[in-house]
């Protein structure tokens, strides 16, 4: 949600701010946010629906989106899990089972597109992060197919 990152408006840290410029207030719903600067949190409080640290409120949000048949772009940021192979690790992530349940919950809405991001395999020589990302992607595709 940063307006710019090190002077660049087109940075990985600014993607949702640019999305907000396109879709406007109340159309961005964020869960499991555990890090950001003061300005990002202030912006989020005014312009987005942010649920830090977990999935509290996800079912209510999904219910509202489903009732209104709103098309949803669903992005899964792997640092919500706190794996070693991510570009911006942040302690205190959710479990894989919690993420899996969230994926299944969100896929009950009109998901028109989705992605899985923040994998940095070179930072995890064990391969655990890559395996986790692949499993998350597989579960996302299965959940989209079922709905």
Secondary structure, 3 states (H helix, E strand, C coil): CCCCECCECCCHHHHHHHHHHHHCCCCCEEEEECCCCHHHHHHHHHHCEEEECCCCCHHHHHHHHHHCCCEEEEEEEHHHCCCCCECCCCCCCCCHHHHHHHHHHHCCCEEEEEEEECECHHHCCCCHHHHHHHHHHHHHHHHHHHC
